[in-house]
Amino acid sequence: MTPAQRALAQLEAWPDLTEGPAACGTGRALRTPRAEIVHFHTDHEVDLHLTGGAIRRIAADLRASTAIRLLPGSRWVTVRLDCEADQHLLMSLVSMALKAHQGPGPAGAPAQPLDGVPAQATAGRPVQEPTVRPPTPECNLRRVMLVPRDAPLG
């Protein structure tokens, strides 16, 4: 059984999630009545639908993880499943995504664009001015070229 298959089997048992085809057309998805939460595209890659607020809250931690790929303007993060710790990370992030998709934030809280996930949240990296782009509803599968984590770039 592949890491993604193990994660899918474990998450299918969660009462808030229903399994079906991914809206992007590739792989399987787990969804709530409100949104698709997880896409299983390959044996080792899972796209997870977080909200802008959730990503902003844990941006530094997401950027520090070698198992996570963030794309500017996307509310989806890609989780690379190479070991048991990556699967535990996915379970925690799915739990967070479920809570984030339950409903709007506190009454009267202004909506904040996802773009410009605070660069200041990642120490040692330059602060970048946010760019204004509409959020993308698609998962990351078609937005990136998949390169194995240990493959040389270039």
URKAUR-V385690 format. One record per pair of residues at least 12 apart in sequence whose C-alpha atoms are under 10 Angstrom apart, sorted by the first residue. I is the first residue (numbers start at 1). J is the second residue. Records with the same first field share a line. If there is no record, write none. Layout:
I=J, J
This chain:
1=43
2=42, 43, 44, 81, 82
3=42, 43, 44, 45, 46, 80, 81, 82, 83, 84, 86, 87
4=39, 40, 41, 42, 43, 44, 45, 46, 80, 81, 82, 87
5=40, 42, 43, 44
6=43, 87
7=40, 46, 81, 84, 86, 87, 88, 90, 91
8=28, 29, 30, 38, 39, 40, 46
10=87, 91
11=30, 38, 90, 91, 94, 95
12=29, 30, 31
14=30, 95
15=32
16=30, 31, 32, 33, 95, 98
17=29, 30, 31, 32, 33, 35, 36, 37, 38, 98
18=30, 31, 32, 33, 36, 37
19=31, 32, 36, 38, 39
20=36, 39
21=39, 40
22=36, 37, 38, 39, 40, 41, 139
23=36, 39, 138, 139
24=39, 41, 137, 138, 139, 140, 141, 142
25=41
26=39, 40, 41, 42, 141, 142
27=39, 40, 41, 42, 46
28=40, 41, 42, 46
29=41, 46, 47, 48
30=48
31=49, 98
32=98, 101, 102
33=102
34=98, 101, 102, 103
35=49, 98, 101, 102
36=48, 49, 50, 98, 101, 139
37=49, 50, 76, 94, 95, 97, 98, 101, 139
38=50, 76, 77, 78, 90, 94, 97, 139
39=76, 78, 139, 140, 141
40=78, 79, 141
41=141
42=80, 81, 141
43=80, 81, 82
44=79, 80, 81, 82, 83, 86, 148
45=67, 68, 78, 79, 80, 81, 82, 141, 146
46=68, 76, 77, 78, 79, 80, 81, 90, 139, 140, 141
47=68, 69, 75, 76, 77, 78, 79, 80, 90, 139, 140, 141
48=75, 76, 77, 78, 79, 90, 93, 94, 97, 139, 140
49=74, 75, 76, 77, 78, 93, 94, 97, 98, 100, 101, 137, 138, 139, 140
50=74, 75, 76, 77, 93, 94, 96, 97, 98, 99, 100, 101
51=74, 75, 76, 77, 96, 97, 98, 99, 100, 101, 114
52=73, 74, 75, 76, 100, 111, 112, 113, 114, 115, 117, 135
53=75, 100, 105, 111, 112, 113, 114, 117
54=75, 93, 96, 97, 99, 100, 101, 114
55=70, 74, 75, 76, 77, 97, 100, 114, 117, 118
56=112, 113, 114, 115, 116, 117, 118, 119, 121
57=117, 118, 121
58=117, 121, 122
59=117, 118, 119, 120, 121, 122
60=117, 118, 119, 120, 121, 122, 123
61=121, 122
62=77, 79, 122
63=121, 122
64=122
65=79, 86, 89
66=79, 80, 86, 149
67=79, 80, 81, 82, 83, 85, 86, 87, 89, 90, 149
68=80, 81, 86, 89, 90
69=140, 144
70=117, 140
71=115, 140, 143, 144
72=114, 115, 116, 117, 130, 131, 133, 135, 136
73=113, 114, 115, 116, 117, 130, 131, 132, 133, 134, 135, 136, 137
74=114, 115, 133, 134, 135, 136, 137, 138, 139, 140, 143
75=114, 115, 135, 136, 137, 138, 139, 140
76=136, 137, 138, 139, 140, 141
77=93, 139, 140
78=90, 139, 140, 141
79=93
80=148, 149
82=149
113=130, 131, 132, 133, 134, 135
114=130, 131, 132, 133, 134, 135, 136
115=129, 130, 131, 132, 133, 134, 135
116=128, 129, 130, 131, 132, 133
117=129, 130, 131
118=130
